[in-house]
């Protein structure tokens, strides 16, 4: 889930790999592009209270890209997802993945591993630590468990985890930039274990973080919990988005509409698509 601050967003113009309901698969290579987008009303979340310059509130320095190191190796005995070794991004699968009892056991194992890795990654968040160091630690923990880091090789993604600092909303690439006191960082972990993906993320505070950023993280987590509490048999998907967006807007934030929730299982991304905003249908 992404609740907005002024940002650089990474989009792809359209899905690169399409799998239809009938099982037919087509490959179509499309370019990536980066779009800069300022979200109205979110400036407050990116300022540091108490720092004044010429009567204006001083904003934190823009995020600066570091150097991206080469992808890390994965032992040959660890099974890979089918997209690894290609530069194609699979389209969100049209079929909703329904898991039987055995599938639920595998899903639980993959998700529990992802959760443990995420908790460990959070302990590494400190000033002067690079996101590349976090990537290396996450990579090792995943392969030591006999799993594959799902982001690695997904559409050419070069790293084993996504690390999104400050105004980078999601899917940030780990690099040589050191975390700074006052940063916030979302760490997005997905593992592929026994043919199933487990996917989870959390935003962590680095050092002494200003109150505006703390509030952004707090409200975002509250939105997540409200969305989860809505999930029960017979609930419409649109109600989840309504609960999320209503709480965000009630607290003076907005929802980033170009990012969505998704199904997960044998396929990394599938229907149902879960929008985070209030939709008519």
Secondary structure, DSSP 4 states (H G I P E B T S, - for coil): --B--SEEEEEESS-SEEE-TTS-EEE----EEEEEEPPTT-GGGGEEEEEEETTEEEEPPPP---PPPPPPP--TTS---TTTTS-PPBPPBSS-----HHHHHHHHHHHHHHHHHHHHHHHT--TT-BHHHHHHHHHHHHHHTT-EETTTTGGG--SSSEEEETTB-S-PBP-SPBP-TT-EEEEEEEEEETTEEEEEEEEEE-SS--HHHHHHHHHHHHHHHHHHHH--TT--HHHHHHHHHHHHHHTT--B-TT--EEE-SSSSSEEEEE-SS----
